[in-house]
Amino acid sequence: MSEEIEEVIEATEEVSLEIIPKFHGELHSLDIGGVPFNIRFQDQLFVEGDECDGVCHGAREEIEISSRMAGHRQARTLFHEIIHACFVTGGISQILKEDVEEAIVQCLEYKLWPIVDFRPEIKDRLEW
């Protein structure tokens, strides 16, 4: 595994743990790699005409999450978009094709989310 990917994984783990206490209340922004990302919960989200659960707008430094989902699904979607934001702030998004980035982000989400989701000291802080 390359050093850059290891750094992204480490940053993702750190960021994901930092959001947990804040997510229980109102969440308006997160510092991701030294960049403040605004967090917005929207009733409907569309990307290129298709409805979606979440999106990371790197250039606008903003993450949008659909408020139509249950709390657990919102938390997991936010986690997924935070990984995208880590790629943006780490410069990885600029060198990857969109479909390749999405595949890597999904892989990281699927491998890292169970660590967050099943640790009682973390899970107890989230509303499911």
C-alpha positions in Angstrom: 0.0 0.0 0.0 1.4 3.4 -0.9 2.3 5.9 1.7 -0.3 8.4 0.4 -3.2 5.9 0.7 -2.0 5.0 4.2 -2.1 8.7 5.1 -5.7 8.9 3.7 -6.8 5.9 5.8 -5.2 7.4 8.9 -6.8 10.8 8.3 -10.2 9.2 7.6 -10.0 7.3 10.9 -9.1 10.4 12.8 -11.8 12.5 11.2 -14.5 9.9 11.6 -13.9 9.7 15.3 -13.8 13.5 15.7 -17.3 13.8 14.3 -19.0 11.4 16.6 -19.7 13.6 19.6 -20.8 16.5 17.3 -23.1 14.4 15.2 -25.4 13.7 18.2 -26.3 17.3 18.2 -26.5 19.8 15.3 -23.6 19.5 12.9 -22.8 22.5 10.8 -19.1 22.0 9.8 -16.1 19.7 10.1 -12.4 20.4 9.8 -11.2 17.9 7.3 -7.5 18.0 6.6 -7.3 21.6 7.8 -10.2 22.7 5.5 -13.6 23.6 7.1 -16.3 21.8 5.2 -19.9 23.0 5.7 -22.4 20.2 6.4 -25.9 20.6 5.0 -28.8 18.3 5.4 -31.2 18.6 2.5 -34.7 17.3 1.9 -33.7 16.2 -1.7 -30.3 15.8 -3.3 -29.7 15.5 -7.0 -26.4 15.0 -8.9 -26.6 15.2 -12.6 -30.4 14.7 -12.4 -30.2 11.6 -10.2 -31.4 11.6 -6.6 -28.6 10.6 -4.2 -28.0 10.1 -0.5 -25.0 12.4 -0.2 -22.4 14.4 -2.1 -19.1 16.0 -1.4 -18.5 19.3 -3.3 -14.8 19.7 -2.9 -14.5 23.0 -4.7 -17.2 24.5 -2.5 -15.9 22.8 0.6 -19.3 21.4 1.4 -20.9 18.0 2.1 -24.7 17.5 1.6 -26.6 14.7 3.1 -30.2 13.7 2.4 -32.4 14.2 5.5 -34.9 11.7 4.2 -32.9 8.7 5.5 -32.9 7.2 9.0 -30.2 8.4 11.4 -28.0 5.4 11.0 -28.0 5.7 7.2 -27.3 9.5 7.4 -24.3 8.7 9.7 -22.9 6.1 7.3 -23.5 8.4 4.3 -21.7 11.3 6.1 -18.8 8.9 6.8 -18.6 8.1 3.1 -18.6 11.7 2.1 -16.0 12.5 4.7 -13.7 10.0 3.0 -14.3 11.9 -0.3 -13.4 15.1 1.5 -10.2 13.5 2.7 -9.3 12.7 -0.9 -10.1 16.3 -1.9 -7.9 17.8 0.9 -5.2 15.3 0.4 -5.0 16.0 -3.4 -5.9 12.5 -4.4 -9.2 13.5 -6.1 -7.2 15.5 -8.6 -5.3 12.5 -9.8 -8.1 9.9 -9.9 -10.9 9.3 -12.3 -14.3 9.7 -10.7 -15.2 6.1 -10.9 -11.9 4.9 -9.5 -12.2 7.3 -6.6 -15.7 6.1 -5.9 -14.6 2.5 -5.9 -11.7 3.3 -3.4 -14.0 5.3 -1.2 -16.6 2.5 -1.1 -13.9 0.0 -0.2 -12.7 2.2 2.6 -16.2 2.8 3.8 -17.1 -0.9 3.8 -13.9 -1.8 5.7 -13.8 1.1 8.2 -17.5 1.7 9.0 -17.9 -1.6 11.0 -15.1 -0.4 13.3 -17.1 2.8 14.0 -20.6 1.2 14.0 -19.9 -1.7 16.3 -17.7 -0.1 19.0 -20.0 0.4 21.9 -18.2 3.6 23.1 -18.9 5.1 19.7 -22.2 3.6 18.9 -23.8 4.8 22.2 -23.1 8.4 21.1 -25.1 8.2 17.9 -28.8 8.1 17.5 -29.9 5.2 15.3 
